[in-house]
Amino acid sequence: MKLKDQFRFILQNMKKNKIRVFMTVLATAMGCAFLIVLASVAFGLHDSVLKDTMESREINEIEIAGYEDDNGTYRSINDEDIARFEEMENVRTVTRAKVVGQEITASLGDDYEGTISASSTYFPAELEAGARLAEGRLPESSNEVVIGHHFIPLLTPSNENTEDLWDEQGFVKEELRYNEAIIGETITLELKKIEDGEESTGQFEVTVTGVMEQPSREWMWDQKVYISEDLLGEMEAFTGTPRADLYDPSDEENEGLIADGYNSVIVVAANLESVQGISDQLKDQNYLTYSIVNEMKQVNMLFTIAKAGLIFIGTIAILIASIGIYNTMTMAVTERAPDIGIMKAIGASPKVIKRIFLLESSYIGLIGAAIGIVAAYIISILVNIGLPLILEAVFEEELPAGLMFSYIPFSLVVIAIVICLTVTILSGFRPAKRATEIDVLKAMRREV
């Protein structure tokens, strides 16, 4: 019996019981669609997390928190460490910053002022690392600075009632803000110092040459003033303390209170593939490091477990549908007993008979999988369109841009087809075996 004859025989018999076959295919399709849609949630959220991370500047960065020797003694990162990092293979640049150790009062003329923080910045490294200016240029002298994106919205008018200043986001109201060009303007930075128990102030006039771009995360505020390392040196000379911190250097109790090192040091790798290798080298040298790549390993592991769990739950739905396939195939064997007897009488081998019924069960599984896949894609599209609208209406908050609730990769489709075919073939295996055991004479007399 040729293969095409076997397929013709299968189709003829399936047409005799259209309703039963249809319900079996429908159950299989529903199980397959349930598996795909359920697992697509984990794939969608994982894909959103990866895209959000890959688009950020931080993906190639390794933060260095400090150095800890074999005895557990900690110290901050210094210039010698920076030089060592810059000489490492596959390192693009090393950014570093020293945060001024006190709040600074910034004044823009006599009309606007605000309390801000400042940090010394090595601007060439920041530019190499991917920092961008919204307007202006980088400083070229010690008394030139770059201001953060949210510096101006936090400056308060000197003659306004403080109760009427702020909007819902915590910024100065739009109509009360400084609204003139800031590039080229002079800002006065006022610091305090304590000497022999007496507190006094000092002023440093700086010129704004640039404004930083808005941070990549909406919830991040950048109100800093980015000063040169030379200007920080002048501030330290004024206060007599490292990082211009506010304490009395003449007090013996304060000796060694603040380490003379960098607050923030970031090694920027040349590419993503180099991050892990550089991080491992730094750890071997007793540096305390953190990288998003290390965190992403844990995130990937978590989502892999979630995907496997959801696929397992979806497989249960297909297993339930397989009960219908088993019943359908068992009924088919019973109803076709005379046909099986005739096939055996004319010389059909048990192998051929078994193959016919296995092909029929796999055919049902394949049709069900195809319908289920189409249905899953339609449901996935509707979920990605409708669910964000529902959530935004319920919670009255805008969801993050690019958030995907359902994503169906080709690999998930392949997994669903393999599971569906495997389950349906196994469901038809017992009825197919039973068909090979039918006695020819009894079958001819319909006494099965």
PETA-V342594 format. One record per residue. RES is the residue in one small letter. SS is DSSP state (H for helix, E for strand, C for the rest). NEAR is the number of other ideal C-beta (glycine too) atoms within 10 Angstrom. Layout:
res=RES ss=SS near=NEAR
res=RES ss=SS near=NEAR
//
This chain:
res=m ss=C near=15
res=k ss=C near=7
res=l ss=H near=10
res=k ss=H near=8
res=d ss=H near=11
res=q ss=H near=17
res=f ss=H near=14
res=r ss=H near=11
res=f ss=H near=17
res=i ss=H near=19
res=l ss=H near=11
res=q ss=H near=10
res=n ss=H near=17
res=m ss=H near=20
res=k ss=H near=9
res=k ss=H near=11
res=n ss=C near=15
res=k ss=H near=9
res=i ss=H near=7
res=r ss=H near=15
res=v ss=H near=19
res=f ss=H near=12
res=m ss=H near=13
res=t ss=H near=28
res=v ss=H near=25
res=l ss=H near=16
res=a ss=H near=21
res=t ss=H near=29
res=a ss=H near=23
res=m ss=H near=18
res=g ss=H near=29
res=c ss=H near=29
res=a ss=H near=25
res=f ss=H near=23
res=l ss=H near=27
res=i ss=H near=29
res=v ss=H near=22
res=l ss=H near=19
res=a ss=H near=28
res=s ss=H near=27
res=v ss=H near=18
res=a ss=H near=22
res=f ss=H near=22
res=g ss=H near=20
res=l ss=H near=17
res=h ss=H near=19
res=d ss=H near=17
res=s ss=H near=16
res=v ss=H near=17
res=l ss=H near=15
res=k ss=H near=13
res=d ss=H near=15
res=t ss=H near=15
res=m ss=H near=11
res=e ss=C near=10
res=s ss=C near=14
res=r ss=H near=14
res=e ss=H near=16
res=i ss=H near=16
res=n ss=H near=23
res=e ss=E near=20
res=i ss=E near=28
res=e ss=E near=15
res=i ss=E near=23
res=a ss=E near=15
res=g ss=E near=17
res=y ss=E near=18
res=e ss=E near=13
res=d ss=C near=9
res=d ss=C near=6
res=n ss=C near=5
res=g ss=C near=6
res=t ss=C near=8
res=y ss=E near=11
res=r ss=E near=13
res=s ss=C near=18
res=i ss=E near=23
res=n ss=C near=15
res=d ss=H near=10
res=e ss=H near=8
res=d ss=H near=22
res=i ss=H near=19
res=a ss=H near=10
res=r ss=H near=14
res=f ss=H near=24
res=e ss=H near=13
res=e ss=C near=9
res=m ss=C near=16
res=e ss=C near=9
res=n ss=C near=13
res=v ss=E near=17
res=r ss=E near=17
res=t ss=E near=19
res=v ss=E near=25
res=t ss=E near=23
res=r ss=E near=25
res=a ss=E near=21
res=k ss=E near=23
res=v ss=E near=17
res=v ss=C near=26
res=g ss=C near=21
res=q ss=C near=18
res=e ss=C near=13
res=i ss=E near=21
res=t ss=E near=15
res=a ss=E near=24
res=s ss=E near=18
res=l ss=E near=20
res=g ss=C near=12
res=d ss=C near=8
res=d ss=C near=13
res=y ss=E near=19
res=e ss=E near=18
res=g ss=E near=18
res=t ss=E near=13
res=i ss=E near=21
res=s ss=C near=15
res=a ss=E near=29
res=s ss=E near=18
res=s ss=E near=23
res=t ss=E near=25
res=y ss=C near=17
res=f ss=H near=19
res=p ss=H near=11
res=a ss=H near=19
res=e ss=H near=21
res=l ss=H near=14
res=e ss=H near=14
res=a ss=H near=17
res=g ss=C near=15
res=a ss=C near=17
res=r ss=C near=11
res=l ss=E near=15
res=a ss=E near=10
res=e ss=E near=12
res=g ss=E near=18
res=r ss=C near=12
res=l ss=C near=16
res=p ss=C near=22
res=e ss=C near=9
res=s ss=C near=11
res=s ss=C near=16
res=n ss=C near=15
res=e ss=E near=19
res=v ss=E near=24
res=v ss=E near=24
res=i ss=E near=27
res=g ss=C near=22
res=h ss=C near=18
res=h ss=C near=19
res=f ss=C near=26
res=i ss=H near=21
res=p ss=H near=19
res=l ss=H near=19
res=l ss=C near=25
res=t ss=E near=18
res=p ss=E near=16
res=s ss=C near=12
res=n ss=C near=7
res=e ss=C near=13
res=n ss=C near=7
res=t ss=H near=8
res=e ss=H near=6
res=d ss=H near=8
res=l ss=C near=14
res=w ss=E near=15
res=d ss=C near=13
res=e ss=C near=6
res=q ss=C near=8
res=g ss=C near=10
res=f ss=C near=18
res=v ss=E near=20
res=k ss=C near=14
res=e ss=H near=9
res=e ss=H near=7
res=l ss=H near=17
res=r ss=C near=18
res=y ss=C near=19
res=n ss=C near=9
res=e ss=C near=8
res=a ss=C near=10
res=i ss=C near=19
res=i ss=C near=13
res=g ss=C near=9
res=e ss=C near=14
res=t ss=E near=12
res=i ss=E near=22
res=t ss=E near=15
res=l ss=E near=21
res=e ss=E near=14
res=l ss=E near=21
res=k ss=E near=16
res=k ss=E near=21
res=i ss=E near=19
res=e ss=E near=12
res=d ss=C near=8
res=g ss=C near=8
res=e ss=E near=8
res=e ss=E near=10
res=s ss=E near=10
res=t ss=E near=10
res=g ss=E near=14
res=q ss=E near=11
res=f ss=E near=19
res=e ss=E near=10
res=v ss=E near=23
res=t ss=E near=14
res=v ss=E near=22
res=t ss=E near=20
res=g ss=E near=20
res=v ss=E near=19
res=m ss=E near=21
res=e ss=C near=13
res=q ss=C near=15
res=p ss=C near=14
res=s ss=C near=11
res=r ss=C near=11
res=e ss=C near=9
res=w ss=C near=5
res=m ss=C near=11
res=w ss=C near=17
res=d ss=C near=15
res=q ss=C near=19
res=k ss=C near=23
res=v ss=E near=22
res=y ss=E near=22
res=i ss=E near=27
res=s ss=C near=21
res=e ss=H near=14
res=d ss=H near=12
res=l ss=H near=23
res=l ss=H near=22
res=g ss=H near=14
res=e ss=H near=15
res=m ss=H near=24
res=e ss=H near=19
res=a ss=H near=10
res=f ss=H near=17
res=t ss=H near=23
res=g ss=C near=15
res=t ss=C near=22
res=p ss=H near=18
res=r ss=H near=21
res=a ss=H near=28
res=d ss=C near=20
res=l ss=C near=15
res=y ss=C near=17
res=d ss=C near=18
res=p ss=C near=18
res=s ss=C near=12
res=d ss=C near=12
res=e ss=H near=7
res=e ss=H near=7
res=n ss=H near=14
res=e ss=C near=8
res=g ss=C near=7
res=l ss=C near=13
res=i ss=C near=15
res=a ss=C near=15
res=d ss=C near=13
res=g ss=C near=18
res=y ss=E near=25
res=n ss=C near=17
res=s ss=E near=15
res=v ss=E near=23
res=i ss=E near=23
res=v ss=E near=28
res=v ss=E near=22
res=a ss=E near=23
res=a ss=C near=14
res=n ss=C near=9
res=l ss=H near=11
res=e ss=H near=11
res=s ss=H near=17
res=v ss=H near=23
res=q ss=H near=15
res=g ss=H near=13
res=i ss=H near=23
res=s ss=H near=21
res=d ss=H near=11
res=q ss=H near=18
res=l ss=H near=21
res=k ss=H near=12
res=d ss=H near=8
res=q ss=C near=13
res=n ss=C near=11
res=y ss=E near=21
res=l ss=E near=14
res=t ss=E near=19
res=y ss=E near=14
res=s ss=E near=22
res=i ss=H near=18
res=v ss=H near=20
res=n ss=H near=13
res=e ss=H near=11
res=m ss=H near=16
res=k ss=H near=12
res=q ss=H near=9
res=v ss=H near=14
res=n ss=H near=13
res=m ss=H near=10
res=l ss=H near=13
res=f ss=H near=17
res=t ss=H near=12
res=i ss=H near=11
res=a ss=H near=16
res=k ss=H near=19
res=a ss=H near=12
res=g ss=H near=13
res=l ss=H near=19
res=i ss=H near=18
res=f ss=H near=13
res=i ss=H near=13
res=g ss=H near=24
res=t ss=H near=20
res=i ss=H near=12
res=a ss=H near=19
res=i ss=H near=27
res=l ss=H near=14
res=i ss=H near=14
res=a ss=H near=28
res=s ss=H near=24
res=i ss=H near=12
res=g ss=H near=20
res=i ss=H near=27
res=y ss=H near=19
res=n ss=H near=14
res=t ss=H near=23
res=m ss=H near=25
res=t ss=H near=16
res=m ss=H near=13
res=a ss=H near=25
res=v ss=H near=22
res=t ss=H near=14
res=e ss=H near=13
res=r ss=C near=22
res=a ss=H near=20
res=p ss=H near=14
res=d ss=H near=16
res=i ss=H near=24
res=g ss=H near=20
res=i ss=H near=14
res=m ss=H near=21
res=k ss=H near=20
res=a ss=H near=12
res=i ss=C near=8
res=g ss=C near=8
res=a ss=C near=16
res=s ss=C near=12
res=p ss=H near=14
res=k ss=H near=9
res=v ss=H near=16
res=i ss=H near=24
res=k ss=H near=18
res=r ss=H near=16
res=i ss=H near=24
res=f ss=H near=25
res=l ss=H near=20
res=l ss=H near=19
res=e ss=H near=26
res=s ss=H near=27
res=s ss=H near=19
res=y ss=H near=18
res=i ss=H near=26
res=g ss=H near=31
res=l ss=H near=17
res=i ss=H near=19
res=g ss=H near=27
res=a ss=H near=27
res=a ss=H near=16
res=i ss=H near=17
res=g ss=H near=29
res=i ss=H near=20
res=v ss=H near=12
res=a ss=H near=17
res=a ss=H near=25
res=y ss=H near=17
res=i ss=H near=12
res=i ss=H near=17
res=s ss=H near=22
res=i ss=H near=12
res=l ss=H near=11
res=v ss=H near=17
res=n ss=H near=16
res=i ss=H near=10
res=g ss=H near=11
res=l ss=H near=14
res=p ss=H near=16
res=l ss=H near=10
res=i ss=H near=9
res=l ss=H near=15
res=e ss=H near=12
res=a ss=H near=8
res=v ss=H near=8
res=f ss=H near=9
res=e ss=C near=7
res=e ss=C near=7
res=e ss=C near=10
res=l ss=C near=13
res=p ss=C near=10
res=a ss=C near=7
res=g ss=C near=10
res=l ss=C near=16
res=m ss=C near=19
res=f ss=C near=18
res=s ss=C near=24
res=y ss=C near=18
res=i ss=C near=20
res=p ss=C near=13
res=f ss=H near=7
res=s ss=H near=9
res=l ss=H near=22
res=v ss=H near=17
res=v ss=H near=10
res=i ss=H near=18
res=a ss=H near=26
res=i ss=H near=18
res=v ss=H near=11
res=i ss=H near=21
res=c ss=H near=29
res=l ss=H near=16
res=t ss=H near=15
res=v ss=H near=22
res=t ss=H near=30
res=i ss=H near=17
res=l ss=H near=16
res=s ss=H near=28
res=g ss=H near=29
res=f ss=H near=16
res=r ss=H near=14
res=p ss=H near=23
res=a ss=H near=23
res=k ss=H near=15
res=r ss=H near=17
res=a ss=H near=28
res=t ss=H near=18
res=e ss=C near=11
res=i ss=C near=20
res=d ss=C near=14
res=v ss=H near=13
res=l ss=H near=9
res=k ss=H near=12
res=a ss=H near=21
res=m ss=H near=16
res=r ss=C near=12
res=r ss=C near=10
res=e ss=C near=9
res=v ss=C near=19
//
